[in-house]
């Protein structure tokens, strides 16, 4: 019998994490959550974010591991991606979150997209290289090819998407073509 599988997309806010923590183990085995790191609060008095991306994600990996209880999940810090040049011992916020979760026994797989910058993509690639966990490719409708050729590989598709060419199709169409090759 095939087990049911559901991929909820959850912001990393207190309510969502609390609800996930309250699920029974029997329910959790049917899920693979995709955590979207919530945006940094804005300080209206200073006209700037209230925290740095590094401060915002500090401790988040441990919180995610605590509510998920181990296992595998996806992590998308799309709202806090920091493309600034690193200082000294600085690590990318993605690396911080994934490392903290791993220390607690939870494997967070980075989410990538053609719209992400080079530092983020490099951080996700380094995590894949170090852990072998892979990546989750998240595409918006504008990143799907209109009529992808049968021989389209993920690598060539990624390059096509990053080139800025207009693309669109359904997820099932690309998946069907990929499996038929």
C-alpha positions as YAML, in Angstrom:
chain: A
units: angstrom
residues:
- id: 1
  name: UNK
  ca: [0.00, 0.00, 0.00]
- id: 2
  name: UNK
  ca: [1.34, 3.41, -0.96]
- id: 3
  name: UNK
  ca: [1.49, 5.89, 1.89]
- id: 4
  name: UNK
  ca: [-0.13, 9.27, 1.55]
- id: 5
  name: UNK
  ca: [2.21, 12.22, 1.22]
- id: 6
  name: UNK
  ca: [1.50, 15.89, 1.73]
- id: 7
  name: UNK
  ca: [3.91, 18.82, 1.43]
- id: 8
  name: UNK
  ca: [2.57, 21.71, 3.50]
- id: 9
  name: UNK
  ca: [4.24, 25.08, 2.92]
- id: 10
  name: UNK
  ca: [4.57, 26.68, 6.33]
- id: 11
  name: UNK
  ca: [5.93, 30.04, 7.45]
- id: 12
  name: UNK
  ca: [8.28, 29.68, 10.40]
- id: 13
  name: UNK
  ca: [5.99, 31.61, 12.70]
- id: 14
  name: UNK
  ca: [5.01, 30.46, 16.18]
- id: 15
  name: UNK
  ca: [1.46, 29.33, 15.27]
- id: 16
  name: UNK
  ca: [2.53, 27.14, 12.34]
- id: 17
  name: UNK
  ca: [5.40, 25.57, 14.29]
- id: 18
  name: UNK
  ca: [3.19, 24.94, 17.32]
- id: 19
  name: UNK
  ca: [0.52, 23.26, 15.16]
- id: 20
  name: UNK
  ca: [3.16, 21.06, 13.52]
- id: 21
  name: UNK
  ca: [4.57, 20.07, 16.92]
- id: 22
  name: UNK
  ca: [1.07, 19.04, 18.06]
- id: 23
  name: UNK
  ca: [0.62, 16.49, 15.25]
- id: 24
  name: UNK
  ca: [0.76, 12.81, 16.11]
- id: 25
  name: UNK
  ca: [3.71, 10.73, 14.89]
- id: 26
  name: UNK
  ca: [1.29, 8.82, 12.63]
- id: 27
  name: UNK
  ca: [0.32, 12.06, 10.91]
- id: 28
  name: UNK
  ca: [3.88, 13.38, 10.69]
- id: 29
  name: UNK
  ca: [5.05, 10.36, 8.68]
- id: 30
  name: UNK
  ca: [2.62, 11.43, 5.94]
- id: 31
  name: UNK
  ca: [4.15, 14.92, 5.69]
- id: 32
  name: UNK
  ca: [7.28, 16.54, 4.36]
- id: 33
  name: UNK
  ca: [7.03, 20.20, 5.33]
- id: 34
  name: UNK
  ca: [8.52, 23.04, 3.33]
- id: 35
  name: UNK
  ca: [9.45, 25.74, 5.83]
- id: 36
  name: UNK
  ca: [9.52, 29.30, 4.49]
- id: 37
  name: UNK
  ca: [11.51, 31.54, 6.82]
- id: 38
  name: UNK
  ca: [9.22, 34.41, 7.79]
- id: 39
  name: UNK
  ca: [10.26, 37.95, 6.80]
- id: 40
  name: UNK
  ca: [12.34, 40.08, 9.14]
- id: 41
  name: UNK
  ca: [10.21, 42.59, 11.03]
- id: 42
  name: UNK
  ca: [10.57, 46.19, 9.88]
- id: 43
  name: UNK
  ca: [11.58, 48.93, 12.35]
- id: 44
  name: UNK
  ca: [9.46, 51.88, 11.25]
- id: 45
  name: UNK
  ca: [11.38, 54.32, 13.47]
- id: 46
  name: UNK
  ca: [14.75, 53.58, 11.86]
- id: 47
  name: UNK
  ca: [13.36, 52.74, 8.42]
- id: 48
  name: UNK
  ca: [15.35, 49.50, 8.33]
- id: 49
  name: UNK
  ca: [14.94, 45.82, 9.18]
- id: 50
  name: UNK
  ca: [14.85, 45.23, 12.94]
- id: 51
  name: UNK
  ca: [17.56, 42.52, 12.70]
- id: 52
  name: UNK
  ca: [20.27, 41.32, 10.38]
- id: 53
  name: UNK
  ca: [19.50, 38.14, 8.42]
- id: 54
  name: UNK
  ca: [22.04, 36.27, 10.59]
- id: 55
  name: UNK
  ca: [20.39, 37.43, 13.84]
- id: 56
  name: UNK
  ca: [16.92, 36.65, 12.43]
- id: 57
  name: UNK
  ca: [17.76, 33.00, 11.70]
- id: 58
  name: UNK
  ca: [19.89, 32.38, 14.79]
- id: 59
  name: UNK
  ca: [18.22, 29.56, 16.73]
- id: 60
  name: UNK
  ca: [15.67, 28.87, 13.98]
- id: 61
  name: UNK
  ca: [17.19, 25.52, 12.95]
- id: 62
  name: UNK
  ca: [16.87, 24.28, 16.53]
- id: 63
  name: UNK
  ca: [13.23, 25.47, 16.70]
- id: 64
  name: UNK
  ca: [12.39, 23.70, 13.44]
- id: 65
  name: UNK
  ca: [14.02, 20.48, 14.66]
- id: 66
  name: UNK
  ca: [12.07, 20.76, 17.91]
- id: 67
  name: UNK
  ca: [8.67, 21.08, 16.26]
- id: 68
  name: UNK
  ca: [9.36, 18.58, 13.47]
- id: 69
  name: UNK
  ca: [11.09, 16.02, 15.67]
- id: 70
  name: UNK
  ca: [13.79, 14.79, 13.32]
- id: 71
  name: UNK
  ca: [13.45, 13.48, 9.82]
- id: 72
  name: UNK
  ca: [13.58, 15.43, 6.59]
- id: 73
  name: UNK
  ca: [12.03, 18.76, 5.59]
- id: 74
  name: UNK
  ca: [12.69, 21.53, 3.09]
- id: 75
  name: UNK
  ca: [13.87, 25.05, 3.98]
- id: 76
  name: UNK
  ca: [13.26, 28.19, 1.90]
- id: 77
  name: UNK
  ca: [14.68, 31.42, 3.33]
- id: 78
  name: UNK
  ca: [13.38, 33.42, 0.34]
- id: 79
  name: UNK
  ca: [12.38, 36.40, 2.54]
- id: 80
  name: UNK
  ca: [15.76, 36.68, 4.29]
- id: 81
  name: UNK
  ca: [18.28, 35.85, 1.59]
- id: 82
  name: UNK
  ca: [21.42, 37.87, 2.18]
- id: 83
  name: UNK
  ca: [23.56, 38.50, -0.89]
- id: 84
  name: UNK
  ca: [25.95, 40.87, 0.91]
- id: 85
  name: UNK
  ca: [29.63, 40.04, 0.95]
- id: 86
  name: UNK
  ca: [30.57, 37.93, 3.98]
- id: 87
  name: UNK
  ca: [32.68, 39.32, 6.81]
- id: 88
  name: UNK
  ca: [35.22, 37.27, 8.74]
- id: 89
  name: UNK
  ca: [33.57, 34.13, 10.14]
- id: 90
  name: UNK
  ca: [30.20, 34.94, 8.58]
- id: 91
  name: UNK
  ca: [28.20, 32.06, 7.16]
- id: 92
  name: UNK
  ca: [25.17, 32.32, 4.90]
- id: 93
  name: UNK
  ca: [21.83, 32.31, 6.80]
- id: 94
  name: UNK
  ca: [20.88, 29.12, 4.93]
- id: 95
  name: UNK
  ca: [23.97, 27.36, 6.29]
- id: 96
  name: UNK
  ca: [23.18, 28.57, 9.80]
- id: 97
  name: UNK
  ca: [19.64, 27.16, 9.75]
- id: 98
  name: UNK
  ca: [20.61, 23.82, 8.18]
- id: 99
  name: UNK
  ca: [23.58, 23.38, 10.55]
- id: 100
  name: UNK
  ca: [21.53, 24.05, 13.68]
- id: 101
  name: UNK
  ca: [18.82, 21.61, 12.58]
- id: 102
  name: UNK
  ca: [21.39, 18.93, 11.72]
- id: 103
  name: UNK
  ca: [22.87, 19.24, 15.21]
- id: 104
  name: UNK
  ca: [19.39, 18.33, 16.51]
- id: 105
  name: UNK
  ca: [18.92, 15.37, 14.14]
- id: 106
  name: UNK
  ca: [16.76, 17.06, 11.48]
- id: 107
  name: UNK
  ca: [17.78, 17.18, 7.83]
- id: 108
  name: UNK
  ca: [16.74, 20.42, 6.14]
- id: 109
  name: UNK
  ca: [17.07, 20.35, 2.36]
- id: 110
  name: UNK
  ca: [17.65, 23.76, 0.74]
- id: 111
  name: UNK
  ca: [15.09, 25.10, -1.72]
- id: 112
  name: UNK
  ca: [16.60, 26.58, -4.89]
- id: 113
  name: UNK
  ca: [15.12, 28.62, -7.71]
- id: 114
  name: UNK
  ca: [16.40, 30.28, -10.88]
- id: 115
  name: UNK
  ca: [15.52, 33.62, -9.28]
- id: 116
  name: UNK
  ca: [18.00, 33.22, -6.40]
- id: 117
  name: UNK
  ca: [21.32, 35.05, -6.40]
- id: 118
  name: UNK
  ca: [24.81, 33.57, -6.71]
- id: 119
  name: UNK
  ca: [25.69, 33.58, -2.99]
- id: 120
  name: UNK
  ca: [22.49, 31.73, -2.11]
- id: 121
  name: UNK
  ca: [22.97, 29.22, -4.91]
- id: 122
  name: UNK
  ca: [26.59, 28.68, -3.82]
- id: 123
  name: UNK
  ca: [25.48, 28.12, -0.20]
- id: 124
  name: UNK
  ca: [22.85, 25.56, -1.31]
- id: 125
  name: UNK
  ca: [25.40, 23.81, -3.56]
- id: 126
  name: UNK
  ca: [27.94, 23.67, -0.72]
- id: 127
  name: UNK
  ca: [25.33, 22.16, 1.61]
- id: 128
  name: UNK
  ca: [24.45, 19.55, -0.98]
- id: 129
  name: UNK
  ca: [28.14, 18.76, -1.47]
- id: 130
  name: UNK
  ca: [28.70, 18.44, 2.29]
- id: 131
  name: UNK
  ca: [25.55, 16.48, 3.18]
- id: 132
  name: UNK
  ca: [24.43, 14.79, -0.04]
- id: 133
  name: UNK
  ca: [20.86, 15.79, 0.84]
- id: 134
  name: UNK
  ca: [20.13, 17.31, -2.56]
- id: 135
  name: UNK
  ca: [18.02, 20.37, -3.17]
- id: 136
  name: UNK
  ca: [14.33, 21.11, -3.70]
- id: 137
  name: UNK
  ca: [13.70, 23.01, -6.93]
- id: 138
  name: UNK
  ca: [10.84, 25.49, -6.48]
- id: 139
  name: UNK
  ca: [9.62, 27.12, -9.66]
- id: 140
  name: UNK
  ca: [7.15, 29.91, -10.15]
- id: 141
  name: UNK
  ca: [4.85, 29.66, -13.19]
- id: 142
  name: UNK
  ca: [7.10, 32.05, -15.13]
- id: 143
  name: UNK
  ca: [10.02, 29.60, -14.84]
- id: 144
  name: UNK
  ca: [8.29, 26.67, -16.56]
- id: 145
  name: UNK
  ca: [9.15, 26.22, -20.26]
- id: 146
  name: UNK
  ca: [6.34, 26.79, -22.76]
- id: 147
  name: UNK
  ca: [7.18, 23.64, -24.69]
- id: 148
  name: UNK
  ca: [10.24, 21.88, -23.25]
- id: 149
  name: UNK
  ca: [11.98, 19.44, -25.56]
- id: 150
  name: UNK
  ca: [11.96, 15.77, -24.51]
- id: 151
  name: UNK
  ca: [15.71, 15.89, -24.03]
- id: 152
  name: UNK
  ca: [15.56, 18.80, -21.57]
- id: 153
  name: UNK
  ca: [17.65, 17.96, -18.52]
- id: 154
  name: UNK
  ca: [17.33, 19.73, -15.19]
- id: 155
  name: UNK
  ca: [20.74, 21.36, -15.76]
- id: 156
  name: UNK
  ca: [19.85, 22.72, -19.20]
- id: 157
  name: UNK
  ca: [16.42, 23.78, -17.91]
- id: 158
  name: UNK
  ca: [18.08, 25.65, -15.03]
- id: 159
  name: UNK
  ca: [20.36, 27.47, -17.48]
- id: 160
  name: UNK
  ca: [17.38, 28.28, -19.73]
- id: 161
  name: UNK
  ca: [15.44, 29.69, -16.77]
- id: 162
  name: UNK
  ca: [18.35, 31.80, -15.55]
- id: 163
  name: UNK
  ca: [18.88, 33.20, -19.06]
- id: 164
  name: UNK
  ca: [15.68, 35.20, -18.69]
- id: 165
  name: UNK
  ca: [13.75, 33.53, -21.52]
- id: 166
  name: UNK
  ca: [10.01, 33.49, -20.89]
- id: 167
  name: UNK
  ca: [8.88, 30.01, -19.87]
- id: 168
  name: UNK
  ca: [5.61, 28.36, -18.80]
- id: 169
  name: UNK
  ca: [4.07, 24.90, -18.54]
- id: 170
  name: UNK
  ca: [2.57, 22.69, -15.89]
- id: 171
  name: UNK
  ca: [4.54, 20.67, -13.37]
- id: 172
  name: UNK
  ca: [2.93, 17.44, -14.50]
- id: 173
  name: UNK
  ca: [3.80, 18.10, -18.15]
- id: 174
  name: UNK
  ca: [7.52, 18.51, -17.41]
- id: 175
  name: UNK
  ca: [7.48, 15.52, -15.07]
- id: 176
  name: UNK
  ca: [5.72, 13.38, -17.68]
- id: 177
  name: UNK
  ca: [8.26, 14.36, -20.32]
- id: 178
  name: UNK
  ca: [11.16, 13.72, -17.93]
- id: 179
  name: UNK
  ca: [9.99, 10.21, -17.14]
- id: 180
  name: UNK
  ca: [9.26, 9.40, -20.77]
- id: 181
  name: UNK
  ca: [12.86, 10.12, -21.84]
...
